[in-house]
Amino acid sequence: MVKKLLISGVIFSCTGVMLGAMGAHALKEQLDVSQLASFETGVRYQLFHGLALMVVALIPVVSNTAKNIVFWLFVVGLVLFSGSIYGLSTQAITGIELAFLGPVTPVGGLLLILGWLFILLKLFKFKSTKD
């Protein structure tokens, strides 16, 4: 499970940097200010959660079962949240109508929030002998 979390975190972080560079350079001239800001929001959340996947991998007090749940909440949440934002913010230049993705974004956001809350719950339940 640790390896899966680390690899997915690195992949999300790496592609987040690449997408951020694409937004800052290639898309800067093609998107309006609002579309570019939305695209950058998708990148920011992707980067944060890529790093979070790597951190979760290294938390020894969280079980592999819990890590697996967080993995799926974050991965599906990121694909839905950031993916829908990327699609919606670039539909003017791709020519593909993706308005149906509008309701997908908050579902992805909810999954990301649930991932964080699940980690918090597991940390609250942890009983340390050094506290």
N, C-alpha and C positions, 0 to 999 in steps of 0.2 A: 504493500500500500504506500509506503514511504516513497519508493521509486516512482510510482505512478503519479503521486502528488507533485514530486519534484520535477519530473519531466513535463507534466501538463503546465505547471507554473512557469517553467522556462519557456515553453512554446508560446503560452499566452503573453508573457512579457516580451519575448523577442518579436512576435508579430505585432504587439502593441507599439513597440518602438518603430517598426517598419511602417505601420499604418499612420502613426503620428508624423513621421517624416513625410509620408505621401501627402497627408493633409496640409502640412506646413509649406510644402513646396509645390507639388503637382496640382493639388485641389484648390490652393489658395486663389488662383486666378479664375477657377471655374465655378466655385460656390459663393453664394452671398454670405454675408457676415453671420446670419442666423444659422444657415446650413453648416457652415464651418464650425461654429460654436457647438452645434449638436454633435458633429463628427468628433470633435475634440473631447466631448463628454464621454462618448463611447470608448475612445482611446484611454482616457483617464481611468474609467472604471475597469477596463480590461487590464491595465497595468497594475492597479491596486490589487485586484483579485488574483492576478498571476503571482504577485509577491505573497499574497495571503496564502495561496495554495502551498507555496514553499515553506512558509512559517508553520502552517498547520502540520505539515509533514514532520517537522522537527520538534513538536510539542510532545514530550514523552508521557505526559499524564492523560493524553487523549487516546482512547483505544483505537485499534485498527478499524473496528466496526463503525465507530463514530467518525473517524477520518474518511471512511468510504462514503458515509452519508453527506458529509461536508463537501467531499469531492464532487458528487453528483449535483448537489444544490448549487455549488459555484459554477461548475462547467455548464450545466443546462441554463442556469441563470445568466451567465455571461453570453452564451450563444444567443439567447432570446433578447437580452437587454442590449448589449453592444451590437450584436448582429442586426437587430431591427433598426437601431439608430443609424448604423452605417448604410443600410438599404434605404431608409427614409430620407436621409440627408443627401444622398447622391442620386436619387431617382431623376432629378432634373437633367443630369448629364448622362445617365445610363439610358434614359428614355423608357424605363420599365416602371409601370404603375405599381407601387407597393403600399398604397394607403391601408391595405388590409393589415399591415404590420403594426399600425398604431396601437391597437389593444395588446399586442404581444410585449411591448416594452415594459409596461408596469408588471406584467406576470414575471418577466425576467428579473426585474428589480425586487419583487416580492421573494423570489427564490434566493437571491443574494442576501436579503435581510434575514430570511429563515436560516441560512447557513451561518451567519454571524450569531444569531440567537441560539442556535444549536450548540455552537462552540462555547458560548457564554454559559449555557446550562451545564454542559459537561465540566467546565472549569469550576462552577459553583459547587457541583457535587463532589469534586475532588477533595479528599481529606488528606491534608499534609500533616506529617508528624512534626514538622518544624514551625508550624504556625503558632 
